[in-house]
Amino acid sequence: REGPTGEDFIHEEVLDHLTGETLRIISSGDERPFFLYYALTAPHTPILPDREFRGRSGTNAYGDFVLHCDDVVGRILDAVDENTVVVLTSDNGCSPQADFEELRRFGHHPSHHFRGMKSDIYEGGHRVPYIIVWPGVTRADTVCDRTVSLVDLYATFAEYFGLSLASDEAEDSVSMLNLLEDPDSEAKRTSLIHQSIDGSLSIRTGPWKLELCPGSGGWSPPVPGSAEEKLLPAMQLYNLDDDVGETTNLVDRHPEVVRRLKTELLTIVRDGRSTPGAKQPNEGAAFWETAAYLRP
C-alpha cells in the first residue's frame, strides 16, 4: 500500500519481526494463563518470502511465501507449552494475487477442487483451514466434516468454561465443543450464512447452498454486472454433497428448497440472530441492494 514508512522499516522483515515478538512473549517465563492472537501478515501481499525460502516451493513466489508461513507456525508450535490451546485458521480463501494460472502450470490448485477464490460467494472464497489442538478435548489425527464457522469459537469456549451468554452476545455463535471431543457427533449448527465482497448473501443448510446472486459476487467470473452474469438466473442452488465444485445450478429444479432456504435467511436477518434468543436490531439499512431477493 502507498503511504509513508519509517526509515528503519523493511518490508521483507515484517513477518519474522512479528514472529520474534510473539516468541518473546511466549518465552517470557510468565507462568500465568495468557491469550495471544497472532495475525500473520503472510501470505498476504506484498508477497515477500525471506531469501531462505525463495525458489524452494518449486512453484512461484507465493508458494515460497507459504513455506515461509509454515516455518513460522512450526517455530511458534515448538515454543508453546503442551498445555496450550492452539487454533490455526484463516479469514478467507486464496487471493488472486497468488497467480492461479501460474500455480496451475506447476500442478498446484490454490482452491483445491472448490470453485472461486477470496471475495467470492463460492466455496473457494470461504473454505479455510481450521486446525485446533486442545489438550484434554481434541484427539490427534481426527477430522470433522461437519459445517462450522470461525464465530463458533466464542460459544465453544463459553460452554467449556460454563459461562452463560447474554441475549445480545454472540448471536450467531454455536458451540462445537461436542465436535472437538467427538468429530462424528451431530453438529448443533443447522445452517450457515455466507457473504461475498459485494454484499451478496448465501445460506447453507445440510447439503444445500442457496446463493442470492447470479454469479460470483466477487472477483471470479462471472463478476457482478458483467454481460455474462446478466444472462444467468438471479439465484444459484447447489447440492454440495453431490457437487462441491458448484458446477450445476439446481435453482429451477428444487423451488421448494429455494423457498425454504430464503425463508430461513429472511428470518435470520429480521431477527438479527441465527441462534435462539431475543430478537436483536441490525445495523445499517433494513435491506441491502444485494439482498433484494429477500424481499417478500
C-alpha positions as CSV (number, residue, x, y, z in Angstrom):
1,R,0.0,0.0,0.0
2,E,1.1,3.5,-0.7
3,G,2.0,5.8,2.3
4,P,4.9,6.9,4.4
5,T,7.1,4.4,6.2
6,G,9.7,4.8,8.9
7,E,13.4,4.9,7.8
8,D,14.1,1.6,9.5
9,F,11.0,-0.2,8.1
10,I,12.0,-3.2,6.0
11,H,9.0,-4.9,4.3
12,E,10.8,-8.2,3.9
13,E,11.4,-8.5,7.6
14,V,7.9,-7.8,8.9
15,L,6.8,-11.4,9.2
16,D,9.9,-12.5,11.1
17,H,9.9,-9.4,13.3
18,L,6.3,-10.0,14.4
19,T,7.1,-13.7,14.9
20,G,10.1,-12.8,17.0
21,E,7.9,-10.6,19.2
22,T,5.4,-13.5,19.5
23,L,8.1,-15.9,20.6
24,R,9.4,-13.4,23.1
25,I,6.0,-13.2,24.7
26,I,5.6,-17.0,24.8
27,S,9.1,-17.5,26.2
28,S,8.9,-14.6,28.8
29,G,8.8,-17.0,31.7
30,D,5.5,-15.7,32.9
31,E,3.5,-18.7,34.1
32,R,0.1,-17.0,34.2
33,P,-2.5,-18.1,31.7
34,F,-2.4,-16.0,28.5
35,F,-4.2,-15.2,25.3
36,L,-2.3,-14.4,22.2
37,Y,-3.8,-13.5,18.9
38,Y,-1.2,-13.5,16.1
39,A,-2.5,-12.4,12.7
40,L,0.2,-13.3,10.3
41,T,1.0,-10.7,7.6
42,A,1.6,-13.5,5.2
43,P,0.9,-14.9,2.7
44,H,-1.0,-11.7,2.1
45,T,0.5,-9.1,-0.3
46,P,3.2,-7.9,-0.6
47,I,4.5,-11.3,-1.4
48,L,8.0,-11.2,0.0
49,P,9.4,-14.6,1.1
50,D,12.6,-14.5,3.0
51,R,15.7,-15.3,1.0
52,E,15.9,-18.7,2.8
53,F,12.7,-19.8,1.1
54,R,12.9,-18.3,-2.4
55,G,12.7,-21.0,-5.0
56,R,12.2,-23.8,-2.5
57,S,8.5,-24.4,-3.2
58,G,9.0,-25.4,-6.8
59,T,6.2,-23.0,-7.8
60,N,6.3,-19.2,-7.6
61,A,6.9,-16.5,-5.0
62,Y,3.6,-17.1,-3.4
63,G,4.4,-20.8,-2.9
64,D,7.7,-19.8,-1.4
65,F,5.8,-17.4,1.0
66,V,3.5,-20.2,2.1
67,L,6.6,-22.2,3.0
68,H,7.8,-19.2,5.0
69,C,4.5,-19.2,6.8
70,D,4.8,-22.9,7.5
71,D,8.2,-22.3,9.1
72,V,6.7,-19.5,11.3
73,V,3.9,-21.8,12.5
74,G,6.4,-24.5,13.3
75,R,8.6,-22.1,15.3
76,I,5.6,-21.0,17.4
77,L,4.3,-24.5,18.0
78,D,7.8,-25.5,19.2
79,A,7.7,-22.7,21.7
80,V,4.3,-23.2,23.3
81,D,3.8,-25.4,26.3
82,E,1.9,-28.7,25.8
83,N,-0.9,-27.4,28.0
84,T,-1.9,-24.8,25.4
85,V,-4.9,-24.5,23.1
86,V,-3.8,-23.7,19.6
87,V,-6.2,-22.6,16.8
88,L,-4.7,-22.2,13.3
89,T,-7.1,-20.8,10.7
90,S,-7.6,-18.1,8.1
91,D,-10.1,-15.4,7.1
92,N,-10.9,-16.3,3.5
93,G,-9.9,-18.3,0.5
94,C,-6.8,-17.7,-1.6
95,S,-6.3,-14.3,-3.2
96,P,-5.8,-13.9,-7.0
97,Q,-2.5,-12.2,-6.2
98,A,-1.2,-15.7,-5.8
99,D,-1.4,-16.0,-9.6
100,F,-3.7,-19.0,-10.0
101,E,-2.8,-19.5,-13.7
102,E,0.9,-19.7,-12.9
103,L,0.4,-22.0,-10.0
104,R,-1.7,-24.4,-12.1
105,R,1.1,-24.7,-14.5
106,F,3.1,-26.2,-11.6
107,G,0.3,-28.6,-10.8
108,H,-0.9,-26.6,-7.7
109,H,-4.5,-25.5,-7.3
110,P,-4.9,-22.9,-4.5
111,S,-8.6,-23.5,-4.1
112,H,-8.3,-27.3,-4.4
113,H,-11.4,-28.6,-6.2
114,F,-13.6,-25.8,-4.9
115,R,-14.9,-23.0,-7.2
116,G,-13.8,-19.4,-6.7
117,M,-11.4,-17.5,-4.6
118,K,-11.2,-14.8,-1.9
119,S,-14.1,-12.4,-2.3
120,D,-16.5,-14.9,-3.9
121,I,-19.7,-16.4,-2.7
122,Y,-18.4,-19.8,-3.8
123,E,-16.8,-22.4,-1.5
124,G,-13.3,-21.3,-2.7
125,G,-13.9,-18.0,-1.1
126,H,-15.0,-19.3,2.3
127,R,-13.4,-22.7,3.0
128,V,-10.3,-22.2,5.2
129,P,-8.0,-24.4,7.4
130,Y,-9.5,-24.9,10.9
131,I,-6.9,-26.8,12.9
132,I,-7.4,-27.0,16.6
133,V,-5.2,-28.6,19.2
134,W,-6.9,-28.6,22.6
135,P,-5.3,-30.8,25.3
136,G,-7.9,-32.9,27.0
137,V,-10.5,-32.2,24.4
138,T,-9.3,-33.0,20.9
139,R,-7.6,-36.1,19.7
140,A,-4.7,-36.3,17.3
141,D,-5.3,-37.5,13.7
142,T,-9.0,-36.8,13.8
143,V,-11.0,-34.9,11.1
144,C,-14.5,-33.5,11.3
145,D,-16.6,-32.8,8.2
146,R,-19.5,-31.0,9.9
147,T,-20.4,-27.4,9.0
148,V,-18.8,-24.9,11.5
149,S,-17.7,-21.3,11.5
150,L,-15.0,-19.2,13.0
151,V,-17.6,-17.4,15.0
152,D,-18.4,-20.7,16.8
153,L,-15.2,-20.4,18.9
154,Y,-17.0,-17.9,21.2
155,A,-19.8,-20.2,22.2
156,T,-17.5,-23.1,22.3
157,F,-15.2,-21.5,24.9
158,A,-18.3,-20.3,26.8
159,E,-19.6,-23.8,27.1
160,Y,-16.3,-25.2,28.1
161,F,-15.9,-22.7,31.0
162,G,-19.6,-23.0,32.0
163,L,-20.4,-19.3,31.1
164,S,-23.9,-18.1,30.1
165,L,-24.2,-15.7,27.2
166,A,-26.4,-12.6,27.3
167,S,-29.1,-12.2,24.7
168,D,-27.1,-9.7,22.8
169,E,-23.9,-11.6,22.9
170,A,-22.5,-13.9,20.2
171,E,-25.9,-14.0,18.4
172,D,-24.5,-16.2,15.6
173,S,-22.1,-18.4,17.5
174,V,-22.9,-22.1,18.1
175,S,-20.8,-24.3,20.3
176,M,-18.8,-27.0,18.6
177,L,-17.3,-28.4,21.7
178,N,-19.0,-31.8,21.2
179,L,-17.4,-32.0,17.7
180,L,-14.0,-31.3,19.1
181,E,-14.5,-34.1,21.6
182,D,-16.1,-36.5,19.0
183,P,-15.9,-35.5,15.4
184,D,-18.6,-38.0,14.4
185,S,-21.2,-36.5,16.7
186,E,-24.1,-34.4,15.5
187,A,-23.4,-30.7,14.8
188,K,-25.5,-28.2,16.8
189,R,-25.3,-25.7,13.9
190,T,-28.1,-26.3,11.4
191,S,-27.3,-23.5,8.9
192,L,-24.6,-21.0,8.0
193,I,-24.8,-17.7,6.1
194,H,-22.0,-16.5,3.8
195,Q,-21.4,-13.1,2.2
196,S,-19.4,-12.2,-0.8
197,I,-17.3,-9.0,-1.2
198,D,-20.2,-7.1,-3.0
199,G,-22.6,-8.0,-0.1
200,S,-24.4,-10.9,-1.8
201,L,-25.7,-13.4,0.7
202,S,-25.9,-17.2,0.7
203,I,-27.2,-19.8,3.2
204,R,-26.2,-23.4,3.6
205,T,-28.4,-25.9,5.3
206,G,-27.5,-29.6,5.1
207,P,-26.2,-30.4,1.6
208,W,-28.0,-27.3,0.1
209,K,-26.4,-24.0,-0.5
210,L,-28.5,-21.1,-1.9
211,E,-26.7,-18.1,-3.3
212,L,-28.7,-14.9,-3.8
213,C,-26.7,-13.7,-6.8
214,P,-26.3,-14.8,-10.4
215,G,-22.5,-15.0,-10.4
216,S,-19.6,-15.0,-8.0
217,G,-20.4,-11.8,-6.2
218,G,-16.7,-11.2,-6.2
219,W,-13.6,-11.3,-8.4
220,S,-14.1,-14.6,-10.3
221,P,-16.1,-14.8,-13.5
222,P,-19.0,-14.2,-13.8
223,V,-18.3,-10.9,-11.9
224,P,-21.1,-8.7,-10.8
225,G,-22.6,-6.5,-13.5
226,S,-20.8,-8.4,-16.4
227,A,-22.6,-9.3,-19.6
228,E,-22.1,-13.0,-18.7
229,E,-23.8,-12.6,-15.3
230,K,-26.8,-10.8,-16.8
231,L,-27.7,-13.9,-18.8
232,L,-27.8,-16.1,-15.7
233,P,-30.6,-16.9,-13.3
234,A,-31.0,-14.5,-10.4
235,M,-30.0,-17.1,-7.8
236,Q,-28.0,-20.3,-7.6
237,L,-28.7,-23.5,-5.7
238,Y,-26.2,-26.3,-5.3
239,N,-26.1,-29.7,-3.6
240,L,-22.7,-29.7,-2.1
241,D,-22.8,-33.4,-1.2
242,D,-23.1,-34.2,-4.9
243,D,-21.5,-31.1,-6.4
244,V,-19.0,-29.5,-4.1
245,G,-17.4,-27.7,-7.1
246,E,-20.7,-25.8,-7.6
247,T,-21.0,-26.6,-11.3
248,T,-24.7,-27.4,-11.7
249,N,-27.2,-24.8,-10.7
250,L,-30.4,-26.6,-9.5
251,V,-32.4,-23.4,-8.7
252,D,-35.1,-24.3,-11.2
253,R,-35.3,-28.0,-10.2
254,H,-36.0,-27.5,-6.5
255,P,-38.2,-24.5,-5.9
256,E,-39.3,-25.9,-2.6
257,V,-35.7,-25.9,-1.3
258,V,-35.2,-22.3,-2.6
259,R,-38.3,-21.1,-0.8
260,R,-37.3,-22.9,2.5
261,L,-33.8,-21.5,2.5
262,K,-34.9,-18.0,1.5
263,T,-37.4,-18.0,4.3
264,E,-34.8,-19.1,6.8
265,L,-32.4,-16.5,5.6
266,L,-35.0,-13.8,5.8
267,T,-36.0,-14.9,9.3
268,I,-32.4,-14.7,10.5
269,V,-31.9,-11.3,9.0
270,R,-35.1,-9.9,10.5
271,D,-34.4,-11.5,13.9
272,G,-30.8,-10.1,14.0
273,R,-29.5,-13.5,15.0
274,S,-29.3,-17.1,13.9
275,T,-29.4,-18.7,17.4
276,P,-32.4,-18.9,19.8
277,G,-32.9,-15.8,21.9
278,A,-34.4,-12.3,21.9
279,K,-34.5,-10.5,18.6
280,Q,-31.7,-8.1,18.0
281,P,-31.5,-4.9,16.0
282,N,-29.5,-4.8,12.8
283,E,-27.1,-2.0,11.9
284,G,-27.5,-0.2,8.6
285,A,-30.3,-0.2,6.1
286,A,-33.2,-2.6,6.5
287,F,-32.3,-4.2,3.1
288,W,-29.1,-4.0,1.1
289,E,-29.5,-3.9,-2.7
290,T,-27.6,-7.1,-2.9
291,A,-30.1,-8.7,-0.6
292,A,-33.1,-7.5,-2.6
293,Y,-34.2,-11.1,-3.3
294,L,-35.1,-11.4,0.4
295,R,-38.0,-9.1,0.0
296,P,-41.3,-10.9,0.1
